[in-house]
Amino acid sequence: MKLRLVCVGKLAEAWQREAVGDYADRLQHYFPFDICELKEEKGGRKGDIPGLLKREGARILEKVPPQSFLIVLDERGRNLATEQFAEQLAAEMLHAGRDWCLVIGGPYGLDAAVKQRADLLLSLSKMTFTHQMARLFLLEQLYRCSTILRNEPYHNR
């Protein structure tokens, strides 16, 4: 099973790149993992946001492998406890064996076509985070799930 993260926008701060790199390296011990970083569309504040989202959405969907289990981060998605997320990962590994593709949109969110393609709409919190911080939080949770599945001591329960 492979994991792929498709995200819109670059990480602006060095500490974000370092932290995301650290968790990406940690994940490599459990799964083949890659990050596909797409360039943000321009013209959102003054321009046509629905058009911007449509263009970004088309580029996102081009990067989603056809048979993958698609998880899309969305503020209106399901809130799962870490253990529930780990169970979802374990069930997919055991029964379906599909690769996971996870998507984080840009500052204006995601086009409806991306959300419609999703197998799971996932919310990290009821709070709002920048898409850069969501990337870090998601990778930490994937790493935490991996350690739970292997009964390793990272998750203190």
C-alpha angles and dihedrals in degrees: 000000000000131000124214127183117202112191138169118233137015127272106260101201129060092226090056092051090048094049094045089047090052094053092042089055091048091051090054087070089065107028140010100261135184137174120218108197115196125199116252116247114244130232102047102135097048099016141065106303095184089052091047091052091047092053093046090045093054091051091047093051090050088062096049111096108234099238098040126117101247120214115186122192111229131160090231093049129108118294109223127185113236091254090053090051089050090050090052089052092047093049092050091049093048103041112021104019092203120153116252122236117189124194131203116183129212131262093294096048128236139315117255090243090064092049091048091054091052122110088199131020105206130193119199092200144337085253121086119247132183113258088246092057091043088059092055094045093048093051091048090052092049089051091047090050090051092054091047091054090051094044091240120159100246093096105063101220 
